[in-house]
Amino acid sequence: MTWNVLALPPLPEDAVRGLLADLDGRVEVRVPARHDRAALLDALPEAEIVVGDWSGALALDAEAVRLAPRLAFVQQPSVGVDGHDLEALARAGVPLANTAGVNAAAVAEWCLAAALALLRHLADGDRAMRAGEWPQFAYQRRELSGCRVGVIGFGPIGAACARMFGALGCRVSYWSRTPKPETYGADYADLDTLVAGSDVVVLAVALAPETVGLIDAARIARMPRGSVLVNAARGAVVDNAALLTALESGHLAGAALDVYDSEPPAPDDPLRSCPQVLLSPHAAGVTPEATTRLIRCVLDNLTAATEGRPVVNVVNGADPLVRRRVPGG
């Protein structure tokens, strides 16, 4: 029997069908009539497998889960699972899987590049040169080698950051909600000790209720004067008003942001006009290599689900063996 797959990625329908073509014969692919919540809710009653929307616009909250009595598996084509109600899915016996690790190298490379750009004032020098200046001694440039780097969050991205920064001679420490057995030379530190002792703070922590506002005004104030912040996690992890205050006062030397409270940020968002901020359009993990790994991960999990084998990267604690659900059964 074929499986009814509801595909939510914000792509043209022919592109979605092309990406899932390897599953021909196993699945019947549908897309919502429109890319909005009403169309999502209309399409859910017949859905057995959902391929999620990486933009977060069409998330499966508790109401959506209630309206999907046949739903047996959700495959999110991203690392973040923002907006999905993990508990509601788990209560329904529906595993939710992400694509953990597929973009770890890409995001860690961006974090390393962003830290170098901030410490060496690459964007500042470029702007000044284009304006006709010669700012050879205008900035206090620093070497990354020898810097104390604190990595907050130690999943695949945080671990890759530890390896890359450590390879360049940095002294790396890390914090995560659960200390890890393999740390690639990074030392564990509690969060307040880490931020107080790091020249570069790298955020790679998952968004969860306990990480919203994790880097607040108090923790930003604990960071050493002249240090820099690199955020590749989620915008809501940082109090951006406090961050702007610290940048404008000179307490922090710079910040590199790939993520924002709302995406894209509003044209008048003060982050856009702050010269100490290096802006990136949530593209740290967008490389052909990472995209290829992501597609392969999604297809492998969908194949496993439809063949009766356990799926991988389940993040909500549900049984990884996908089983058909019969409404009322």
Protein Blocks (a to p, Z undefined) as FASTA:
>chain_A
ZZddddfbdcdfklmmmmmmmmgojaccdddfbdcfklmmmmmmmpmbdcddfklmaccd
fklmmmmmkbcbdcdfbfblghiafklmmmnopacddfehklmmmmmmmmmmmmmmmmno
mmmmmmmmmnopacfklpccddfehpacddehjafklmmmmmmmmmnopacddddfbdcf
blghpacddfklmmmmcfbdcdfbdcdfklgoklgfklmmmpcghiacddfkbfklpcfk
lmmmmmmnomagbdcdfbdfbdcddfklmklmmmkbccdehillmcfklmmmmmmmmmmm
mmmmmnopacehianlpafbdcdddehZZ
